[in-house]
Amino acid sequence: MALRGIRGAITVEENSQKAIWNAAQFLITELLSANQIHPDTVGAVIFSCTKDLTAAFPAGGVRQLPNFQHLPLFDTQEMDVEGSMQKCIRVLVLADIDKSLHELCHVYLGDAKKLRPDLD
């Protein structure tokens, strides 16, 4: 087992609690599934949002998923870089898994796929 950081991102259509929570839940579910990770092996999850997403914390939605109630989840605001993608939630999951760095599956969904074209 090794501590690994797995990245991902997703875009949302609107700045609403429902849209943010649904997107965060879908992103984390897809990322864990793609890497065969159980929440028990997750050490921490860090979310960032672009400045135009203010209706909810992504962690608030993810905390409602089974086995996430006691995990350390953290939200922060993404740097506001000119010309950067809008309405975007990014995530960094730190987990103990038996995969090498090149075996990790980073998950980029929606328009966020444009952030990492090298992963297609």
C-alpha positions in Angstrom: 0.0 0.0 0.0 1.1 3.5 -0.8 -0.5 6.9 -0.2 -1.5 8.2 -3.6 -3.2 11.4 -4.7 -5.9 11.0 -7.3 -7.2 14.1 -9.2 -10.5 14.9 -10.8 -12.8 17.7 -11.8 -16.3 18.3 -13.0 -18.3 21.3 -14.3 -21.8 22.2 -13.2 -24.5 24.0 -15.2 -25.6 26.4 -12.5 -24.7 27.8 -9.1 -27.2 25.9 -6.9 -26.8 23.6 -3.9 -28.4 20.8 -5.8 -26.1 21.1 -8.9 -23.0 21.4 -6.7 -23.9 18.5 -4.4 -25.0 16.2 -7.3 -21.8 17.0 -9.3 -19.5 16.4 -6.3 -21.2 13.2 -5.4 -21.0 11.9 -9.0 -17.4 12.9 -9.3 -16.3 11.2 -6.1 -18.3 8.1 -6.9 -16.8 7.8 -10.3 -13.2 8.5 -9.1 -13.5 5.9 -6.4 -15.0 3.3 -8.7 -12.5 3.9 -11.5 -9.6 3.3 -9.0 -11.3 0.5 -7.0 -11.1 2.6 -3.8 -13.3 2.0 -0.7 -13.8 5.0 1.5 -12.1 3.2 4.4 -8.8 3.6 2.6 -9.3 7.4 2.0 -7.2 9.6 4.2 -8.7 13.0 3.1 -10.5 14.7 0.3 -9.8 18.3 -0.8 -12.3 20.1 -3.0 -11.8 23.4 -4.7 -14.4 25.5 -6.6 -14.2 28.4 -9.0 -15.3 31.7 -7.5 -18.6 31.5 -9.3 -19.8 28.5 -7.3 -21.0 30.0 -4.0 -24.3 28.1 -3.3 -22.9 25.2 -1.4 -19.8 23.4 -0.3 -19.0 20.2 -2.4 -18.1 18.4 0.8 -21.6 19.0 2.2 -23.0 16.8 -0.6 -20.2 14.1 -0.4 -20.6 13.8 3.4 -24.1 12.4 2.7 -22.7 9.4 0.9 -22.4 6.1 2.8 -19.1 5.8 4.7 -18.1 9.5 4.2 -19.6 10.9 7.5 -16.3 10.7 9.4 -13.8 11.3 6.6 -11.8 14.6 6.6 -13.3 16.6 3.7 -12.1 20.1 3.0 -13.3 22.9 0.7 -11.4 25.8 -0.7 -11.7 28.4 -3.5 -9.8 27.9 -6.6 -7.4 30.7 -7.7 -9.1 33.1 -10.0 -6.9 32.9 -13.1 -7.8 35.0 -16.1 -9.4 32.8 -18.8 -9.7 29.7 -16.6 -12.6 27.3 -16.7 -15.8 28.5 -14.9 -18.3 26.6 -12.7 -15.7 23.9 -12.0 -15.2 21.7 -9.0 -11.8 20.0 -8.6 -10.9 17.3 -6.2 -7.8 15.7 -4.8 -8.3 12.3 -3.0 -5.5 11.0 -0.8 -5.8 7.3 -0.4 -3.8 4.2 0.5 -4.0 1.9 -2.5 -2.0 -0.8 -4.3 -1.4 1.0 -7.5 1.6 2.7 -9.0 1.4 6.3 -10.2 0.9 5.3 -13.8 -2.0 3.0 -12.9 -4.1 5.7 -11.3 -7.2 6.8 -13.1 -7.8 10.5 -12.8 -11.4 11.4 -13.6 -12.4 14.6 -15.5 -16.0 14.9 -16.4 -18.2 17.3 -18.4 -16.3 20.3 -19.8 -13.6 19.6 -17.2 -12.3 17.0 -19.7 -10.6 19.9 -21.4 -8.4 20.4 -18.4 -6.5 17.1 -19.0 -6.7 16.2 -22.7 -3.7 14.0 -22.2 -5.9 11.5 -20.2 -8.3 10.7 -23.1 
